[in-house]
Amino acid sequence: MINLEFHCHTHASKDSLTLPADLISAARRKRIDRVVVTDHNSIAGAREAQAIDPELIIIGEEIMTTQGEILAAFVQEEIPARLTPLETIRLLKEQGAFISVSHPFDELREGGWLEKDLLEILPFVDAIEIYNSRCMFPRFNRRAEAFARKYNIAGTVGSDAHAAFEVGRSLLLLDQFTDAEGLRKVIRGAKMQVKWSPWWFHLTSRYASMKKKLKT
């Protein structure tokens, strides 16, 4: 089996200062086999990381739609923000990407979803994120897990790491796969290893966002 970090960010995200080389170093040190880099509305950092370690890094993107955030792996072409969810999904499917949904019921984030909107896209996605280490309150993850169970949709988990030390807090343990189709085949057999990130972890992303604003 391999362990997969599905959700983490590099300096290409507005609220992360983590360089791709630092992320890779942390993943290697923690013996993580594959990492999906999912910067906000960008694949620049993921491409930079993959150039350093093609075997470790999977290019992904966390995409803000008009109704919530979508989390994709095996992205080939960057998807712009603020399209409708169905248009975003259409563009991802054209690339053959694996499509999940970020922290769907986190009420404290802009990228959270209304249940009625999530139900509209459910037939067109491969999974939803049922545990996100950075969700401030456990009920957000519990609701996502209950939703996935009710509607028989596969689940992903992720550290949502914005700093290198966060990488690997939540992992998927999976059978071998090499591409998006392979991930779709093994995702339902995944075992999950999760760990909550305390509130002060969010200070790293706030610091990064403020620092980037001061530079502009």
Secondary structure, 3 states (H helix, E strand, C coil): CEEEEEEECCCCCCCCCCCHHHHHHHHHHCCCCEEEECCECCCHHHHHHHHHCCCCEEEEEEEECCCCEEEEECCCCCCCCCCCHHHHHHHHHHHCCEEEECCCCCCCCCCCCCHHHHHHHHHHCCEEEEEECCCCCHHHHHHHHHHHHHCCCEEEEECCECCHHHCCCCEEEECCCCCHHHHHHHHHHCEEECCCCCHHHHHHHHHHHHHHHHHC
